[in-house]
Amino acid sequence: MTRSAGAMGAMTLLSRIFGYLRDLLQASILGAADSADAFVIAFRIPNLLRRLVGEGALTAALVPVFTETRQRDGEEAGWRLAATAFWTMGALLLLLTGLGILFSPTLVRVMAFGFTVVPGKLDLTVGLTRIMFPYLLFIGLTALVMALLNSVRVFAAPAFTPVLLNLSIITFALVAARHSTRPATWFAVGVVVGGSLQLGFLLPFLLRRTGLLRPRFSLWDPGIRKIGRLMIPGLFGLGVTQMNLVVDSQVASFLGTGSVSYLYYAVRVEELVLGLFVISISTVMLPTLARFAVRGQDAEMRATLTRALRYVAFVTMPAAAGLMILREPIIATLFQRGAFSQTDVLLTSQALAFYAVGLLPNGFIKILAPAFYARMDTATPVRVGAFAFLLHVPLCIGLAWWLGYAGIALSTSLAATVNAGGLLFLLCRREGREWLMPVGQSILRLGAATAVMGGVLTAMLDWADFGSRVGLGARAGTLGVLIAAGGIAYLLVARLLGSREGEQIWGELRGRGADRHPESD
């Protein structure tokens, strides 16, 4: 499982490199102005629906049912279910795309009513939303294909597909947007083309296993109905989760030009850590845990959860501290050029510090939720998510009134902490507490190592020069030295305190003592 996650992480790293170049061009060309805010909100609408109907709820329901069908009824029955799900989902997404284009003005007002007070900003956002809505169809089907491939332990190819989206946006930004009077429009075109490229790239991997091109529509197939029943609480739960984004967007839209963009760039940096390791682990975990659940291997499930949580803590705790301490140098090195000013750096870095608070809780959520999904329990994460949402709304409004847009980031992190704590409590009540003891011991050791690392970084930051007169190369080199020094200090202290997570991850990535899975090669 760790080696599969390593393969995903390598592809994700490549994707994040191109994703950074995409964000760099977006920051350079659009800056943090009205057009940047409009593009962020317009892109968020189909993305929100994609997470709602495709990537999240569908994956959580499809993977366990598909795994169970293959185990119980054989390969042919499993792939027949896959083909039915593909074509049925495609028809539903096509209908949803048409409705989204039609009702784009309403959706934009729901997401960012504050844009109505700025002349032309609402109309620009509506136009960009209509251009990008077909992305929902392409990326929704891509998410379904990714879930099926992950179920048969094919991880690297699905993890590569975001590279195609980023390459498409980069191409349109360089060729057209840079020379256009409406550059945000070409960014939107790049999104749609990138979505189609993602689906086109993945389909051949699936066609080798199933006759997916033979249309099979059915809402009454027993497998489809079971997936639907499992999706209903998942849809509600993800709806609650995505409502957090709606609340954040609405509140930010009233806080002045740039607030939406500052939060966007900050969360993109936070997602770098989650995407490189945590999401890779959680993606690999779901089909693994689903197989354990079908076979009744409860001890193996608990051991897998323990190891995954320890590994996530090992990565996210120092990363969170590093993002807080080095927030300004990181944002300046990544984005300060073109239309992205020093003021934008300072304001974005404030949001990054508060988002970093939620890095560990968000990582735990990505690991704990699949433990419920694997047992076909999509309702429990919904209840916990709903409670966290009810807490998030007043926190978001209150903290935004106190801290401005940075309060939105802090409220998101606090809600994630409550969400993770609730999932952990309910899982311990179901599975017992013994499996969690090694996780607590690891967090204590890693917390001490992180504190030492933070002291080293703070001391070194006093002599580091990141002023506006320093060139990009020197700035990046200095930042690299700081990160390397902090990382070495963290690893040494963690090792002295008895932490073995680093050695275990490295050993498993090298394949020591692990079984090979031909399907994932």
Secondary structure in CASP SS format (residue, H / E / C, confidence):
PFRMAT SS
TARGET T0000
AUTHOR 0000-0000-0000
METHOD secondary structure of the structure
MODEL  1
M C 1.00
T H 1.00
R H 1.00
S H 1.00
A H 1.00
G H 1.00
A H 1.00
M H 1.00
G H 1.00
A H 1.00
M H 1.00
T H 1.00
L H 1.00
L H 1.00
S H 1.00
R H 1.00
I H 1.00
F H 1.00
G H 1.00
Y H 1.00
L H 1.00
R H 1.00
D H 1.00
L H 1.00
L H 1.00
Q H 1.00
A H 1.00
S H 1.00
I H 1.00
L H 1.00
G C 1.00
A C 1.00
A C 1.00
D H 1.00
S H 1.00
A H 1.00
D H 1.00
A H 1.00
F H 1.00
V H 1.00
I H 1.00
A H 1.00
F H 1.00
R H 1.00
I H 1.00
P H 1.00
N H 1.00
L H 1.00
L H 1.00
R H 1.00
R H 1.00
L H 1.00
V H 1.00
G H 1.00
E H 1.00
G H 1.00
A H 1.00
L H 1.00
T H 1.00
A H 1.00
A H 1.00
L H 1.00
V H 1.00
P H 1.00
V H 1.00
F H 1.00
T H 1.00
E H 1.00
T H 1.00
R H 1.00
Q H 1.00
R H 1.00
D H 1.00
G C 1.00
E H 1.00
E H 1.00
A H 1.00
G H 1.00
W H 1.00
R H 1.00
L H 1.00
A H 1.00
A H 1.00
T H 1.00
A H 1.00
F H 1.00
W H 1.00
T H 1.00
M H 1.00
G H 1.00
A H 1.00
L H 1.00
L H 1.00
L H 1.00
L H 1.00
L H 1.00
T H 1.00
G H 1.00
L H 1.00
G H 1.00
I H 1.00
L H 1.00
F C 1.00
S H 1.00
P H 1.00
T H 1.00
L H 1.00
V H 1.00
R H 1.00
V H 1.00
M H 1.00
A H 1.00
F H 1.00
G H 1.00
F H 1.00
T H 1.00
V H 1.00
V C 1.00
P C 1.00
G C 1.00
K H 1.00
L H 1.00
D H 1.00
L H 1.00
T H 1.00
V H 1.00
G H 1.00
L H 1.00
T H 1.00
R H 1.00
I H 1.00
M H 1.00
F C 1.00
P H 1.00
Y H 1.00
L H 1.00
L H 1.00
F H 1.00
I H 1.00
G H 1.00
L H 1.00
T H 1.00
A H 1.00
L H 1.00
V H 1.00
M H 1.00
A H 1.00
L H 1.00
L H 1.00
N H 1.00
S H 1.00
V C 1.00
R C 1.00
V C 1.00
F C 1.00
A H 1.00
A H 1.00
P H 1.00
A H 1.00
F H 1.00
T H 1.00
P H 1.00
V H 1.00
L H 1.00
L H 1.00
N H 1.00
L H 1.00
S H 1.00
I H 1.00
I H 1.00
T H 1.00
F H 1.00
A H 1.00
L H 1.00
V H 1.00
A C 1.00
A H 1.00
R H 1.00
H H 1.00
S C 1.00
T C 1.00
R C 1.00
P H 1.00
A H 1.00
T H 1.00
W H 1.00
F H 1.00
A H 1.00
V H 1.00
G H 1.00
V H 1.00
V H 1.00
V H 1.00
G H 1.00
G H 1.00
S H 1.00
L H 1.00
Q H 1.00
L H 1.00
G H 1.00
F H 1.00
L H 1.00
L H 1.00
P H 1.00
F H 1.00
L H 1.00
L H 1.00
R C 1.00
R C 1.00
T C 1.00
G C 1.00
L C 1.00
L C 1.00
R C 1.00
P C 1.00
R C 1.00
F C 1.00
S C 1.00
L C 1.00
W C 1.00
D C 1.00
P H 1.00
G H 1.00
I H 1.00
R H 1.00
K H 1.00
I H 1.00
G H 1.00
R H 1.00
L H 1.00
M H 1.00
I H 1.00
P H 1.00
G H 1.00
L H 1.00
F H 1.00
G H 1.00
L H 1.00
G H 1.00
V H 1.00
T H 1.00
Q H 1.00
M H 1.00
N H 1.00
L H 1.00
V H 1.00
V H 1.00
D H 1.00
S H 1.00
Q H 1.00
V H 1.00
A H 1.00
S H 1.00
F C 1.00
L C 1.00
G C 1.00
T C 1.00
G C 1.00
S H 1.00
V H 1.00
S H 1.00
Y H 1.00
L H 1.00
Y H 1.00
Y H 1.00
A H 1.00
V H 1.00
R H 1.00
V H 1.00
E H 1.00
E H 1.00
L H 1.00
V H 1.00
L H 1.00
G H 1.00
L H 1.00
F H 1.00
V H 1.00
I H 1.00
S H 1.00
I H 1.00
S H 1.00
T H 1.00
V H 1.00
M H 1.00
L H 1.00
P H 1.00
T H 1.00
L H 1.00
A H 1.00
R H 1.00
F H 1.00
A H 1.00
V H 1.00
R H 1.00
G C 1.00
Q C 1.00
D H 1.00
A H 1.00
E H 1.00
M H 1.00
R H 1.00
A H 1.00
T H 1.00
L H 1.00
T H 1.00
R H 1.00
A H 1.00
L H 1.00
R H 1.00
Y H 1.00
V H 1.00
A H 1.00
F H 1.00
V H 1.00
T H 1.00
M H 1.00
P H 1.00
A H 1.00
A H 1.00
A H 1.00
G H 1.00
L H 1.00
M H 1.00
I H 1.00
L C 1.00
R H 1.00
E H 1.00
P H 1.00
I H 1.00
I H 1.00
A H 1.00
T H 1.00
L H 1.00
F H 1.00
Q C 1.00
R C 1.00
G C 1.00
A C 1.00
F C 1.00
S C 1.00
Q H 1.00
T H 1.00
D H 1.00
V H 1.00
L H 1.00
L H 1.00
T H 1.00
S H 1.00
Q H 1.00
A H 1.00
L H 1.00
A H 1.00
F H 1.00
Y H 1.00
A H 1.00
V H 1.00
G C 1.00
L H 1.00
L H 1.00
P H 1.00
N H 1.00
G H 1.00
F H 1.00
I H 1.00
K H 1.00
I H 1.00
L H 1.00
A H 1.00
P H 1.00
A H 1.00
F H 1.00
Y H 1.00
A C 1.00
R C 1.00
M C 1.00
D C 1.00
T C 1.00
A H 1.00
T H 1.00
P H 1.00
V H 1.00
R H 1.00
V H 1.00
G H 1.00
A H 1.00
F H 1.00
A H 1.00
F H 1.00
L H 1.00
L H 1.00
H H 1.00
V H 1.00
P H 1.00
L H 1.00
C H 1.00
I H 1.00
G H 1.00
L H 1.00
A H 1.00
W H 1.00
W H 1.00
L H 1.00
G C 1.00
Y H 1.00
A H 1.00
G H 1.00
I H 1.00
A H 1.00
L H 1.00
S H 1.00
T H 1.00
S H 1.00
L H 1.00
A H 1.00
A H 1.00
T H 1.00
V H 1.00
N H 1.00
A H 1.00
G H 1.00
G H 1.00
L H 1.00
L H 1.00
F H 1.00
L H 1.00
L H 1.00
C H 1.00
R H 1.00
R H 1.00
E H 1.00
G C 1.00
R C 1.00
E H 1.00
W H 1.00
L H 1.00
M H 1.00
P H 1.00
V H 1.00
G H 1.00
Q H 1.00
S H 1.00
I H 1.00
L H 1.00
R H 1.00
L H 1.00
G H 1.00
A H 1.00
A H 1.00
T H 1.00
A H 1.00
V H 1.00
M H 1.00
G H 1.00
G H 1.00
V H 1.00
L H 1.00
T H 1.00
A H 1.00
M H 1.00
L H 1.00
D C 1.00
W C 1.00
A C 1.00
D C 1.00
F C 1.00
G C 1.00
S C 1.00
R C 1.00
V C 1.00
G C 1.00
L H 1.00
G H 1.00
A H 1.00
R H 1.00
A H 1.00
G H 1.00
T H 1.00
L H 1.00
G H 1.00
V H 1.00
L H 1.00
I H 1.00
A H 1.00
A H 1.00
G H 1.00
G H 1.00
I H 1.00
A H 1.00
Y H 1.00
L H 1.00
L H 1.00
V H 1.00
A H 1.00
R H 1.00
L H 1.00
L C 1.00
G C 1.00
S C 1.00
R C 1.00
E H 1.00
G H 1.00
E H 1.00
Q H 1.00
I H 1.00
W H 1.00
G H 1.00
E H 1.00
L H 1.00
R C 1.00
G C 1.00
R C 1.00
G C 1.00
A C 1.00
D C 1.00
R C 1.00
H C 1.00
P H 1.00
E H 1.00
S H 1.00
D C 1.00
END
